[in-house]
Amino acid sequence: MAWVDPSRHGPGESVLAKQWFVSPHAATAVVEEHLVLLDLWAGEYSVFDRVATRFWVHSTSPWPSRISAEELADQLGAPRTVIEQDAALFIAEQIQAGWLQARPSQPAAATPDTVPRSRPSIAAAWKARLRADRLLKRGFWPAYDALVRPIAVEASPRVPIDVAVAKFAAAENLYPSRDAPMDCLPRSMALARFLRCAGWPAEHVLGVRLYPFEAHAWVELQRTPIHDRTDVGGVYTVINRR
């Protein structure tokens, strides 16, 4: 495959014929025909309109699953030349923003970082929550990278999951959060880290919904919400899980 700058493709070359790749620090989900993008470095969300969403989906889809440029132009109700120009401008903007790239990212390390094993306690849960709040003051990515990226060491013995969650809940009652109950991000990051330290492979999940726009963060274990409403996955569309 030939890799080209979308703003400088030559005669006969179609920007819509190229496959572009999502940056590793961009998380996306399509919600009600709108692309929602979370920049993990900045911790900021962007909502694309329907046309931009179609450009994004088409540009990042591999062959043979994508439709042809002619079909895309027909669906958008515009001449192909216009669609080509608009798509080239759109892709150039996404590359400049750091959300699309010409080549796929290198695979993650074969041996990811792990969290140290420790016995769960109310004090440990309290400290995990305090650390999450402090890291988030420095920005979304420092907290996410430190608390959510390392994985659990799942060796036995482990304290039962309900016992570990109960200790975290008890610590919450002692923690002076000014933003409660609107503090799902530090709360979920702290819980994910706390459970992983206890040996449980908890996943940190970020979800969104539109009209009105709202983002939420929670923790799951084997795709079951932990210490959150049981139907949270039906209320929010998952945009990132780790």
TORKOL-4160 file (C-alpha; in steps of 0.2 Angstrom, whole numbers, padded with zeros to 4 digits, m for minus):
242
<pt num="1" X="0000" Y="0000" Z="0000"/>
<pt num="2" X="0006" Y="0017" Z="m0004"/>
<pt num="3" X="0006" Y="0030" Z="0010"/>
<pt num="4" X="0002" Y="0048" Z="0005"/>
<pt num="5" X="m0001" Y="0065" Z="0013"/>
<pt num="6" X="m0020" Y="0067" Z="0010"/>
<pt num="7" X="m0017" Y="0085" Z="0006"/>
<pt num="8" X="m0004" Y="0081" Z="m0008"/>
<pt num="9" X="m0011" Y="0065" Z="m0017"/>
<pt num="10" X="m0007" Y="0066" Z="m0035"/>
<pt num="11" X="m0017" Y="0063" Z="m0051"/>
<pt num="12" X="m0026" Y="0047" Z="m0051"/>
<pt num="13" X="m0024" Y="0044" Z="m0032"/>
<pt num="14" X="m0039" Y="0044" Z="m0022"/>
<pt num="15" X="m0038" Y="0049" Z="m0003"/>
<pt num="16" X="m0053" Y="0038" Z="m0001"/>
<pt num="17" X="m0044" Y="0023" Z="m0007"/>
<pt num="18" X="m0031" Y="0024" Z="0007"/>
<pt num="19" X="m0034" Y="0016" Z="0024"/>
<pt num="20" X="m0029" Y="0027" Z="0039"/>
<pt num="21" X="m0026" Y="0021" Z="0057"/>
<pt num="22" X="m0032" Y="0027" Z="0073"/>
<pt num="23" X="m0019" Y="0034" Z="0085"/>
<pt num="24" X="m0016" Y="0024" Z="0100"/>
<pt num="25" X="m0021" Y="0039" Z="0111"/>
<pt num="26" X="m0038" Y="0041" Z="0103"/>
<pt num="27" X="m0053" Y="0031" Z="0108"/>
<pt num="28" X="m0068" Y="0031" Z="0098"/>
<pt num="29" X="m0086" Y="0025" Z="0098"/>
<pt num="30" X="m0101" Y="0028" Z="0086"/>
<pt num="31" X="m0116" Y="0034" Z="0096"/>
<pt num="32" X="m0132" Y="0037" Z="0087"/>
<pt num="33" X="m0123" Y="0040" Z="0070"/>
<pt num="34" X="m0111" Y="0052" Z="0078"/>
<pt num="35" X="m0092" Y="0048" Z="0081"/>
<pt num="36" X="m0087" Y="0052" Z="0099"/>
<pt num="37" X="m0068" Y="0053" Z="0101"/>
<pt num="38" X="m0059" Y="0053" Z="0117"/>
<pt num="39" X="m0041" Y="0060" Z="0117"/>
<pt num="40" X="m0033" Y="0050" Z="0131"/>
<pt num="41" X="m0018" Y="0062" Z="0132"/>
<pt num="42" X="m0029" Y="0077" Z="0135"/>
<pt num="43" X="m0044" Y="0069" Z="0143"/>
<pt num="44" X="m0056" Y="0078" Z="0131"/>
<pt num="45" X="m0070" Y="0072" Z="0121"/>
<pt num="46" X="m0075" Y="0078" Z="0103"/>
<pt num="47" X="m0092" Y="0074" Z="0094"/>
<pt num="48" X="m0092" Y="0073" Z="0075"/>
<pt num="49" X="m0107" Y="0077" Z="0064"/>
<pt num="50" X="m0114" Y="0063" Z="0053"/>
<pt num="51" X="m0104" Y="0068" Z="0038"/>
<pt num="52" X="m0087" Y="0068" Z="0047"/>
<pt num="53" X="m0092" Y="0052" Z="0055"/>
<pt num="54" X="m0095" Y="0044" Z="0038"/>
<pt num="55" X="m0078" Y="0050" Z="0033"/>
<pt num="56" X="m0069" Y="0043" Z="0048"/>
<pt num="57" X="m0078" Y="0026" Z="0047"/>
<pt num="58" X="m0074" Y="0025" Z="0029"/>
<pt num="59" X="m0056" Y="0030" Z="0030"/>
<pt num="60" X="m0052" Y="0018" Z="0045"/>
<pt num="61" X="m0061" Y="0003" Z="0038"/>
<pt num="62" X="m0050" Y="m0010" Z="0029"/>
<pt num="63" X="m0054" Y="m0018" Z="0013"/>
<pt num="64" X="m0065" Y="m0027" Z="0008"/>
<pt num="65" X="m0077" Y="m0021" Z="0022"/>
<pt num="66" X="m0078" Y="m0003" Z="0016"/>
<pt num="67" X="m0089" Y="0003" Z="0003"/>
<pt num="68" X="m0082" Y="0011" Z="m0013"/>
<pt num="69" X="m0079" Y="0030" Z="m0015"/>
<pt num="70" X="m0093" Y="0031" Z="m0028"/>
<pt num="71" X="m0105" Y="0023" Z="m0015"/>
<pt num="72" X="m0100" Y="0035" Z="m0002"/>
<pt num="73" X="m0103" Y="0050" Z="m0013"/>
<pt num="74" X="m0120" Y="0043" Z="m0018"/>
<pt num="75" X="m0125" Y="0040" Z="0000"/>
<pt num="76" X="m0119" Y="0058" Z="0005"/>
<pt num="77" X="m0128" Y="0065" Z="m0010"/>
<pt num="78" X="m0113" Y="0075" Z="m0018"/>
<pt num="79" X="m0102" Y="0073" Z="m0033"/>
<pt num="80" X="m0087" Y="0062" Z="m0030"/>
<pt num="81" X="m0075" Y="0076" Z="m0033"/>
<pt num="82" X="m0082" Y="0086" Z="m0019"/>
<pt num="83" X="m0082" Y="0071" Z="m0007"/>
<pt num="84" X="m0064" Y="0068" Z="m0012"/>
<pt num="85" X="m0059" Y="0086" Z="m0008"/>
<pt num="86" X="m0069" Y="0087" Z="0008"/>
<pt num="87" X="m0062" Y="0070" Z="0014"/>
<pt num="88" X="m0044" Y="0075" Z="0010"/>
<pt num="89" X="m0047" Y="0091" Z="0021"/>
<pt num="90" X="m0055" Y="0081" Z="0035"/>
<pt num="91" X="m0041" Y="0068" Z="0035"/>
<pt num="92" X="m0027" Y="0081" Z="0035"/>
<pt num="93" X="m0036" Y="0089" Z="0050"/>
<pt num="94" X="m0037" Y="0073" Z="0060"/>
<pt num="95" X="m0018" Y="0069" Z="0056"/>
<pt num="96" X="m0014" Y="0087" Z="0062"/>
<pt num="97" X="m0024" Y="0084" Z="0078"/>
<pt num="98" X="m0014" Y="0068" Z="0081"/>
<pt num="99" X="m0029" Y="0056" Z="0079"/>
<pt num="100" X="m0026" Y="0048" Z="0063"/>
<pt num="101" X="m0009" Y="0041" Z="0056"/>
<pt num="102" X="m0003" Y="0034" Z="0040"/>
<pt num="103" X="0004" Y="0017" Z="0048"/>
<pt num="104" X="m0003" Y="0006" Z="0061"/>
<pt num="105" X="0005" Y="0007" Z="0079"/>
<pt num="106" X="0018" Y="m0005" Z="0085"/>
<pt num="107" X="0011" Y="m0019" Z="0095"/>
<pt num="108" X="0011" Y="m0017" Z="0114"/>
<pt num="109" X="0025" Y="m0024" Z="0124"/>
<pt num="110" X="0023" Y="m0043" Z="0126"/>
<pt num="111" X="0026" Y="m0042" Z="0145"/>
<pt num="112" X="0015" Y="m0027" Z="0151"/>
<pt num="113" X="0019" Y="m0019" Z="0168"/>
<pt num="114" X="0010" Y="m0026" Z="0183"/>
<pt num="115" X="0004" Y="m0019" Z="0199"/>
<pt num="116" X="0012" Y="m0025" Z="0216"/>
<pt num="117" X="0001" Y="m0037" Z="0225"/>
<pt num="118" X="m0005" Y="m0031" Z="0242"/>
<pt num="119" X="m0018" Y="m0036" Z="0254"/>
<pt num="120" X="m0034" Y="m0025" Z="0252"/>
<pt num="121" X="m0038" Y="m0014" Z="0267"/>
<pt num="122" X="m0048" Y="0001" Z="0270"/>
<pt num="123" X="m0032" Y="0011" Z="0272"/>
<pt num="124" X="m0025" Y="0005" Z="0256"/>
<pt num="125" X="m0042" Y="0009" Z="0247"/>
<pt num="126" X="m0042" Y="0027" Z="0255"/>
<pt num="127" X="m0024" Y="0030" Z="0249"/>
<pt num="128" X="m0028" Y="0023" Z="0231"/>
<pt num="129" X="m0043" Y="0036" Z="0230"/>
<pt num="130" X="m0031" Y="0050" Z="0237"/>
<pt num="131" X="m0018" Y="0046" Z="0224"/>
<pt num="132" X="m0031" Y="0046" Z="0210"/>
<pt num="133" X="m0037" Y="0063" Z="0215"/>
<pt num="134" X="m0019" Y="0070" Z="0216"/>
<pt num="135" X="m0014" Y="0063" Z="0199"/>
<pt num="136" X="m0029" Y="0069" Z="0190"/>
<pt num="137" X="m0024" Y="0087" Z="0196"/>
<pt num="138" X="m0009" Y="0085" Z="0184"/>
<pt num="139" X="m0020" Y="0079" Z="0170"/>
<pt num="140" X="m0030" Y="0064" Z="0163"/>
<pt num="141" X="m0016" Y="0055" Z="0156"/>
<pt num="142" X="m0004" Y="0055" Z="0171"/>
<pt num="143" X="m0018" Y="0047" Z="0181"/>
<pt num="144" X="m0024" Y="0035" Z="0168"/>
<pt num="145" X="m0006" Y="0029" Z="0163"/>
<pt num="146" X="m0001" Y="0026" Z="0182"/>
<pt num="147" X="m0017" Y="0019" Z="0188"/>
<pt num="148" X="m0025" Y="0010" Z="0174"/>
<pt num="149" X="m0011" Y="0004" Z="0162"/>
<pt num="150" X="m0003" Y="m0009" Z="0174"/>
<pt num="151" X="m0011" Y="m0026" Z="0175"/>
<pt num="152" X="m0015" Y="m0037" Z="0189"/>
<pt num="153" X="m0005" Y="m0052" Z="0195"/>
<pt num="154" X="m0019" Y="m0065" Z="0196"/>
<pt num="155" X="m0010" Y="m0078" Z="0207"/>
<pt num="156" X="m0019" Y="m0086" Z="0222"/>
<pt num="157" X="m0023" Y="m0084" Z="0236"/>
<pt num="158" X="m0034" Y="m0069" Z="0234"/>
<pt num="159" X="m0047" Y="m0060" Z="0245"/>
<pt num="160" X="m0064" Y="m0064" Z="0239"/>
<pt num="161" X="m0070" Y="m0050" Z="0227"/>
<pt num="162" X="m0085" Y="m0045" Z="0238"/>
<pt num="163" X="m0074" Y="m0043" Z="0253"/>
<pt num="164" X="m0062" Y="m0032" Z="0243"/>
<pt num="165" X="m0076" Y="m0021" Z="0236"/>
<pt num="166" X="m0083" Y="m0020" Z="0254"/>
<pt num="167" X="m0067" Y="m0013" Z="0260"/>
<pt num="168" X="m0066" Y="0000" Z="0246"/>
<pt num="169" X="m0084" Y="0005" Z="0250"/>
<pt num="170" X="m0080" Y="0008" Z="0268"/>
<pt num="171" X="m0065" Y="0019" Z="0263"/>
<pt num="172" X="m0077" Y="0029" Z="0252"/>
<pt num="173" X="m0087" Y="0033" Z="0267"/>
<pt num="174" X="m0072" Y="0040" Z="0276"/>
<pt num="175" X="m0065" Y="0050" Z="0261"/>
<pt num="176" X="m0070" Y="0068" Z="0260"/>
<pt num="177" X="m0074" Y="0070" Z="0241"/>
<pt num="178" X="m0081" Y="0087" Z="0237"/>
<pt num="179" X="m0088" Y="0081" Z="0220"/>
<pt num="180" X="m0098" Y="0066" Z="0226"/>
<pt num="181" X="m0108" Y="0058" Z="0218"/>
<pt num="182" X="m0100" Y="0066" Z="0202"/>
<pt num="183" X="m0083" Y="0059" Z="0205"/>
<pt num="184" X="m0084" Y="0043" Z="0194"/>
<pt num="185" X="m0067" Y="0046" Z="0186"/>
<pt num="186" X="m0056" Y="0046" Z="0202"/>
<pt num="187" X="m0067" Y="0034" Z="0210"/>
<pt num="188" X="m0066" Y="0021" Z="0196"/>
<pt num="189" X="m0048" Y="0023" Z="0193"/>
<pt num="190" X="m0044" Y="0020" Z="0212"/>
<pt num="191" X="m0056" Y="0005" Z="0212"/>
<pt num="192" X="m0048" Y="m0003" Z="0197"/>
<pt num="193" X="m0030" Y="m0001" Z="0204"/>
<pt num="194" X="m0036" Y="m0007" Z="0221"/>
<pt num="195" X="m0044" Y="m0023" Z="0214"/>
<pt num="196" X="m0029" Y="m0026" Z="0203"/>
<pt num="197" X="m0017" Y="m0025" Z="0218"/>
<pt num="198" X="m0028" Y="m0038" Z="0226"/>
<pt num="199" X="m0025" Y="m0049" Z="0211"/>
<pt num="200" X="m0042" Y="m0047" Z="0202"/>
<pt num="201" X="m0041" Y="m0042" Z="0183"/>
<pt num="202" X="m0053" Y="m0028" Z="0185"/>
<pt num="203" X="m0056" Y="m0017" Z="0169"/>
<pt num="204" X="m0058" Y="0001" Z="0169"/>
<pt num="205" X="m0072" Y="0007" Z="0157"/>
<pt num="206" X="m0076" Y="0024" Z="0149"/>
<pt num="207" X="m0093" Y="0026" Z="0142"/>
<pt num="208" X="m0103" Y="0040" Z="0133"/>
<pt num="209" X="m0121" Y="0045" Z="0128"/>
<pt num="210" X="m0128" Y="0059" Z="0118"/>
<pt num="211" X="m0143" Y="0071" Z="0121"/>
<pt num="212" X="m0137" Y="0077" Z="0133"/>
<pt num="213" X="m0119" Y="0072" Z="0131"/>
<pt num="214" X="m0113" Y="0063" Z="0146"/>
<pt num="215" X="m0097" Y="0053" Z="0150"/>
<pt num="216" X="m0096" Y="0040" Z="0164"/>
<pt num="217" X="m0082" Y="0029" Z="0171"/>
<pt num="218" X="m0084" Y="0013" Z="0180"/>
<pt num="219" X="m0076" Y="m0004" Z="0184"/>
<pt num="220" X="m0080" Y="m0021" Z="0177"/>
<pt num="221" X="m0074" Y="m0039" Z="0181"/>
<pt num="222" X="m0078" Y="m0052" Z="0168"/>
<pt num="223" X="m0089" Y="m0039" Z="0159"/>
<pt num="224" X="m0100" Y="m0037" Z="0175"/>
<pt num="225" X="m0101" Y="m0020" Z="0183"/>
<pt num="226" X="m0092" Y="m0018" Z="0200"/>
<pt num="227" X="m0098" Y="m0006" Z="0213"/>
<pt num="228" X="m0110" Y="0003" Z="0201"/>
<pt num="229" X="m0127" Y="0001" Z="0194"/>
<pt num="230" X="m0130" Y="m0016" Z="0185"/>
<pt num="231" X="m0137" Y="m0008" Z="0169"/>
<pt num="232" X="m0123" Y="0004" Z="0166"/>
<pt num="233" X="m0117" Y="m0004" Z="0150"/>
<pt num="234" X="m0135" Y="m0002" Z="0143"/>
<pt num="235" X="m0135" Y="0017" Z="0147"/>
<pt num="236" X="m0118" Y="0021" Z="0140"/>
<pt num="237" X="m0109" Y="0016" Z="0125"/>
<pt num="238" X="m0092" Y="0010" Z="0129"/>
<pt num="239" X="m0078" Y="0021" Z="0121"/>
<pt num="240" X="m0063" Y="0013" Z="0130"/>
<pt num="241" X="m0059" Y="m0001" Z="0141"/>
<pt num="242" X="m0043" Y="m0006" Z="0149"/>
